[in-house]
Amino acid sequence: MAKHNQNKKSPGLPPGLLPNFRLWAYSPSRRGVFGDGKVRLLRAIESHGSLQSAARALGISYRKAWDDLKKAEACLDRPLIKKNRGGRGGGGTALTEYGKEMVLAFEKWRRHIEVFIEREFDKCVRS
């Protein structure tokens, strides 16, 4: 990895330009196990109460949402969601306790990474 040249002047940037990134944890045998996309999907399930509604709100197919969650669950070896069958009150989908814990842990990790990236962006690009 190249070392940042502390003496080199950084390019002028327009005001309001911010760093952005995607973050995920993976296994060498399985790509994209758990990251921003899965967290958005799980948060949407919490908000909408069903996988179908969450997928629609995110603009992805139900099949993609289901497949993504099943792949993550297989790699994590734990369920992230629980489905309730329809009936008088209707069905729905909810996060398992593990799913809730994963969302909170990932969001905490992401906040730490954001602070680091913003600091380094300021130091390397804005300085």
ZAVO-582499 format. One record per residue: z, y, x of N, C-alpha, C in turn. Coordinates in steps of 0.001 Angstrom, whole numbers, plus 524288, in hexadecimal, padded with zeros to 5 digits. Layout:
# ZAVO-582499
ZYXZYXZYX;...
END
This chain:
# ZAVO-582499
800007FB768034780000800008000080000804CF80378;7FC9D808878021D7FC2A80D4480535800FD810A18048B;8027F81321808C5807088168C808B28054681C0180706;8085F81E7F803BC80723823C4801F68079F8279180688;803A982AC08073A803AD82EAF80B578069F8337A80958;80B688344580B2280EBC838848096080C7A83DE780AB8;8092D83E4280EBA8072E843538107E8022A844EF80DC0;7FF8A8415480B377FA9484286808B37FB818455880384;7F89B84994802B57F91984C837FDD47F691849677F96B;7F9428492C7F5007F745846627F0757F33B849A97ED9D;7EFBD847287EAB27EBBA84A177E7D67EE2B84D547E37B;7EBA8851967E22F7ED88854C37DDD47EC76851E07D8BC;7F03B851B17D55A7EFA184EF67D0647F03C852C77CBE8;7ED6C851C37C7B37EE2C855217C3247F3A4854737C0EA;7F5DE8587E7BEA67FB15858127BC5E7FB1D853E27B80F;7FF658514F7B7907FFFD84D757B3677FE14848027B4B0;7FBE1847367B9547FA0F842007BAD37FEC583E9E7BC27;7FF2B83A1D7B9B7803AD836AE7BA5A801FC831397BC14;8055E82E777BED38041C8290D7C03F804B2825827BB7D;801B98214A7BB6E8021981D6C7B7478012F818137B9B5;80346814117B746802C280ED37B96D803D880ACA7B539;80236805FB7B6428037D8017D7B2F88070F7FDFE7B625;80ABE7FB947B38880EA27F8707B63A80F357F3377B371;80F817EF0B7B66C8107D7E9E47B436812C77E6527B84C;8156C7E2577B672817777DE357B9CB813F87D97C7B8EC;812F97D6927BD0880F827D21D7BC798114A7CDAD7BFE2;80F127C93D7BEC680FD77C4917C1E580AA57C39D7C4AC;80AB57C1E67C992805B97C0F37CC438021D7BD347C93F;804617B9D17C623801267B6277C3317FF747B84C7BDE5;801DE7BC9B7BC1D800967BED57B6F88009B7C4C27B758;7FC1D7C71A7B67F7FBB07CCCC7B6E67FDF77CF897B226;7FFEF7D4427B3058018E7D7A97AEC6805867D5617AB1A;809877D2F87AD2A80D5D7D0477A9F0810487D4057A64D;812677D83A7A876815827DBCB7A543815037E1447A772;8133B7E4D97A4298128E7EA267A60B812247EE107A1A4;80FBD7F2747A2D880F517F6BD79F2680D067F506799E7;808E07F1FF79A148064E7F05479549809C27ECE8791DF;80C7F7E93C7944180FFE7E5D07913C8148C7E8EC78F00;8168C7ECAB791FC81AD47EFE879015818FE7F33778B75;814507F58078BD6812367F8807876D811C07F50878298;80FD97F0397836180F467EC9877F07814957EB3577CB2;818697EA0577FF581D997E8A777DFE820287ED4577B30;81F7E7F1FC77D44821987F6A377AA781EE27F7717755B;819D57F66E77520816F87F6F977032818CF7F2E576C3A;81A007EE3176E0A81C227EA2D76A89821547EC0476850;824A27EE4976BA7829A77F06A769CD828C87F498765A1;825067F7FF766898240A7FC57762F1821A27FA9B75DCF;81DFE7F6EE75E2081AEC7F5787598381CD57F088756C2;81FF07ED6175978822287E8BE7570381E997E40C75697;819DC7E489758A98165B7E003758A6812827E07375D2D;810C37DBF675EF480CF07DBDB7632D807BF7DE1376152;806337DCC575C85801497DEBA75A548013D7E4B375A2D;8055E7E70475829805AF7ECC3757CE805FF7EF4275D32;808D47ECC1760BA8094C7EECD7660F803FD7EEBC768C1;8012A7EA6F768447FBFB7EA0276AB07F8557EE2876871;7F86D7EEC2763587F5147F2AF760CE7F66E7F825762D7;7FB777F9617633A7FD247FE87765197FB657FF8876AB3;7FB1C7FB6E76DD87F9837FC02773567F39B7FB8877414;7F0D97FA3676FEF7EB277F9C4770487E9527F4DA77315;7EC717F0B4772C17EADB7EBB97750E7EACC7E793770CA;7E8157E363771C57E7D87DF4376DDC7ECFC7DC3E76DAD;7EDF97D9EE7692E7F2977D69C768947F2597D23176C85;7EDB17CFF776D347ECF87CB8B770CD7EE6F7CD1B77666;7ECAD7D1AE778247EDF37D37277D717F3D47D43E77DFB;7F6377D6C577A1F7FBDE7D7B477A497FECE7D28077A95;7FD547CED1777467FFDE7C9B0777277FF287C6E877C5D;7FA5B7C6C177E537F9437C4197834B7FC427C690787D1;7FC627CBB9787FD7FF377CE6978C31805017CD0278C23;8074E7CD097878780CE17CBBE7872480DE77C60978884;80A8D7C28C786CB80B477BCFC787EC80AD37BBF378DD2;807277BE927906C806A37BE047962480B867BFF7798EA;80D847C47579731812407C6A079993816DC7C2F5798B1;817717C106793F481BC37BD7C792C381B6D7B872795F6;816AD7B675796AB816007B1A3799BE817977B28079F66;8162C7B6F67A192817837B80E7A6FE81D4E7B9457A79F;81F857BC187A3E6825107BD7A7A423828857B8F17A26E;8261E7B52D79FEF828D77B07F79E0382D1B7B1E079A10;82C327B6057972082FE17B7C57931582CCF7BA7C78ECA;82E827BA16789F282BCE7BCDF785B482D207C2B7785B4;8292D7C5DE784AE829DA7CB847844A82A317CD4477E9E;827AD7CA4777B258279D7CB9F77598829257C6EA77250;82AB57C81A76D8582BAE7C3FD769B1828D47C598764B3;826027C1E67627B8230F7C2E975DB48261F7C0DB75913;826427C40675502828B27C26C7501E824517C16074C41;8244B7BCC174A038203E7BB517463D820887BECC7416D;81C1A7BF6D73EEB81BD37C27573A1781F067BFE9735CE;81F4F7C2667319C822557C08272D35823687C50B7299E;8277E7C4AA726CB828D27C8B5722F58292A7CE2372570;82BE57CE85729CE82C717D39172C748281F7D49F73060;824817D0FB73103820577D195734D1822057CFAB73A24;81E4A7CEB473D6781F607CCDE742AD820087D16A74659;81FCB7D04E74B42820347D47674F19821117D23C7547C;8214B7D59D7582E8222B7D42775D9F826577D7BB75FCE;829CD7D587762E382DF47D8957655E82E717D6DD76B0C;830CE7DA1B76E29831D37D8B4773998369F7D537773E1;8366A7D16D7775C83B117CE517787E83EB37D1B677BC7;843797CFFF77C7E8470F7D2DD77FE5844C17D34978562;8425E7CF0C7873083FE77CF1878C5C83B737D30F78C7B;838567D33D78851834177D712788048361F7DC9D78860;83A667DDB57859583CCA7E2EF785C883EC37E42678B47;841407E04C78DC18433E7E10D7931183ECD7E21C796E9;83A807DF4579654836027E006799D3833B37E57D79935;8333F7E74A794648312B7EC877936B834A97F0A079602;839C47F03F7952983D617F4107977283D5A7F3E179D6A;83D537EF2779F9D83D3D7EEA37A556838307F0CC7A79F;833C27EFA27A51982EC57F19C7A70482E997F78E7A6B8;8306A7F9BC7A25E8305E7FF727A1D3833DE8020F7A5E8;8383A7FFA97A71783BAB801B37AB37838E0801837B079;836617FD247B1B5833737FC827B69682F1D800927B6DD;82C57801497B283828068050B7B263829FC80A937B36A;82E6880C037B11B83094811477B210831CE812197B7D5;833E680E2E7BA688350480E927C00982FF280F437C322;82BFC80C577C1BE826EC80CBA7C4728247A812157C36D;824E8814107BEA6822C38193D7BD638252981D797C0D3;82A4981D4F7C18782CF08212A7C4D582AD0820DD7CA65;82A5181C227CC6E8284281B667D1B5822AC81D797D220;81F5C81C177CE6E819DB81DB37CE9F819598239E7CE31;81C57825F97CAB581C2382BA97CA3981DE182E567CF48;821FE82C4C7D1B1823E082E897D6A381FB482E017DAE0;81D64829697DB5A8196F8288F7DF598147082BA27DE37;8130C82C1F7D94480E8382F4B7D7C680F5A834EF7D979;8140C836F27D8598154683C557D9F28150D83CDF7DFDC;8172F8391E7E29A81773839537E84C81209838B57EAC9;80EE2835247E8DE809F2833DF7EB668053A836E67E94E;80554838327E45F800B283A967E1FF801728405C7E0D0;805FA841C57DEF3806D7847397DD65808B184AAB7E1D6;80AE68486C7E5E280D4784B957EA0C8095484EDC7ECF5;
END
